Amino acid sequence: MTTIRFFRNDSNFITAVECEGHTGYDVEGYDVVCAALSSIVQTAVLGLMQVAKINVDYKVDEEKGYLMVKLPKHMTEVEAHDADVVLKTLYLGASDLYEGFSDYINLEVKNNVY
């Protein structure tokens, strides 16, 4: 099972996302659920780094199926807005996948952790 965690601050903005594990929907190379979730998470990270130009803290371990992206504590108003749009969109996509594949995806929202 893959667990995707969204971390929010006091203002209800997503400040970090952590994704770990493999869904187990199918064997490696044929797991469309894992591929779908990985694609939207990685696209969001690319959006933060290359489109919004935000210097995020980013860690990945492909073997373990681990990815973590954390926003910097200090951002401009424009960066904060852009990050919010990207990460809320990621949350919507992950929520949609979770609705259809909750046996393979665990979705968590944590407050005030990062």
Backbone torsions as a table, in degrees:
resi	resn	phi	psi	omega
1	MET	NA	142.5	174.6
2	THR	-99.1	132.5	173.7
3	THR	-107.9	127.3	174.0
4	ILE	-116.4	125.5	-177.8
5	ARG	-115.4	132.5	173.7
6	PHE	-110.3	129.5	-179.5
7	PHE	-108.6	128.8	-178.5
8	ARG	-116.7	152.6	176.4
9	ASN	-95.4	-174.6	-178.8
10	ASP	-61.3	-26.1	-179.7
11	SER	-88.7	7.4	178.4
12	ASN	71.7	18.3	174.8
13	PHE	-88.7	139.7	175.6
14	ILE	-73.1	126.4	-176.9
15	THR	-111.7	-16.7	179.9
16	ALA	-160.1	155.8	176.5
17	VAL	-137.3	134.9	178.1
18	GLU	-129.5	133.3	-178.2
19	CYS	-130.7	127.9	-179.2
20	GLU	-145.9	145.6	177.1
21	GLY	96.5	168.1	177.2
22	HIS	-109.8	141.7	-172.8
23	THR	-64.9	-36.5	-177.6
24	GLY	77.6	14.5	177.9
25	TYR	-64.9	-36.9	179.0
26	ASP	-154.4	177.7	179.9
27	VAL	-69.5	156.2	180.0
28	GLU	-53.9	134.9	-178.9
29	GLY	95.7	-17.5	-179.7
30	TYR	-126.3	4.7	-175.9
31	ASP	-84.4	94.2	-176.0
32	VAL	-70.4	-28.2	178.6
33	VAL	-69.0	-46.5	177.5
34	CYS	-61.9	-42.3	179.8
35	ALA	-63.5	-41.3	-179.4
36	ALA	-65.3	-47.4	-179.5
37	LEU	-65.4	-44.4	178.2
38	SER	-59.4	-41.4	-178.6
39	SER	-62.8	-45.5	-177.8
40	ILE	-71.5	-35.0	178.5
41	VAL	-67.0	-47.3	-178.6
42	GLN	-66.9	-35.1	177.0
43	THR	-65.1	-40.1	177.7
44	ALA	-63.5	-41.9	178.3
45	VAL	-62.3	-44.2	177.0
46	LEU	-60.8	-39.9	178.0
47	GLY	-61.8	-43.3	178.2
48	LEU	-63.0	-45.1	-173.9
49	MET	-80.3	-44.2	-170.1
50	GLN	-100.3	-28.0	178.7
51	VAL	-93.5	-52.0	-179.2
52	ALA	-80.8	-13.7	178.2
53	LYS	59.1	41.0	179.0
54	ILE	-97.5	132.7	-179.3
55	ASN	-83.7	83.3	-176.2
56	VAL	-84.1	158.8	169.9
57	ASP	-88.4	120.8	-170.8
58	TYR	-134.0	126.2	178.2
59	LYS	-131.8	142.5	178.8
60	VAL	-145.7	142.8	173.3
61	ASP	-138.1	96.8	-174.2
62	GLU	-62.0	-37.6	-179.6
63	GLU	-61.2	-41.7	-178.8
64	LYS	-86.9	-6.8	-176.8
65	GLY	67.2	45.3	-176.0
66	TYR	-119.7	135.1	174.6
67	LEU	-145.5	136.4	176.1
68	MET	-137.6	133.3	173.9
69	VAL	-131.4	132.4	-176.9
70	LYS	-131.3	130.6	178.5
71	LEU	-74.6	151.0	174.8
72	PRO	-67.7	154.4	-178.6
73	LYS	-67.8	-33.4	-177.3
74	HIS	-115.6	117.3	178.3
75	MET	-133.1	157.4	173.6
76	THR	-70.2	167.0	178.1
77	GLU	-61.0	-39.1	179.1
78	VAL	-67.0	-44.9	178.4
79	GLU	-60.8	-43.4	180.0
80	ALA	-62.1	-42.3	177.9
81	HIS	-62.8	-48.9	-178.2
82	ASP	-63.1	-42.2	178.0
83	ALA	-62.3	-40.6	179.7
84	ASP	-62.5	-42.6	178.8
85	VAL	-63.6	-47.5	-178.4
86	VAL	-63.1	-47.1	-174.9
87	LEU	-74.4	-31.7	173.9
88	LYS	-68.6	-35.4	176.0
89	THR	-65.6	-43.0	175.4
90	LEU	-58.9	-44.7	179.5
91	TYR	-59.4	-43.0	178.6
92	LEU	-61.6	-43.4	179.0
93	GLY	-64.7	-43.8	179.1
94	ALA	-65.6	-39.7	178.2
95	SER	-62.9	-39.8	178.6
96	ASP	-64.4	-44.7	176.5
97	LEU	-63.0	-40.9	179.5
98	TYR	-60.3	-41.5	179.5
99	GLU	-58.2	-38.8	-178.1
100	GLY	-87.9	-21.1	-172.1
101	PHE	-137.3	44.5	-176.4
102	SER	-66.9	-13.7	173.9
103	ASP	-75.2	-13.2	-174.8
104	TYR	-122.2	-14.8	-178.4
105	ILE	-127.5	133.4	173.1
106	ASN	-112.1	124.6	-177.7
107	LEU	-111.7	124.9	-179.2
108	GLU	-128.6	146.1	173.0
109	VAL	-124.5	123.0	-178.0
110	LYS	-114.4	143.1	179.4
111	ASN	-104.8	137.8	169.9
112	ASN	56.2	36.3	179.2
113	VAL	-95.3	-46.6	-178.9
114	TYR	-100.5	NA	NA
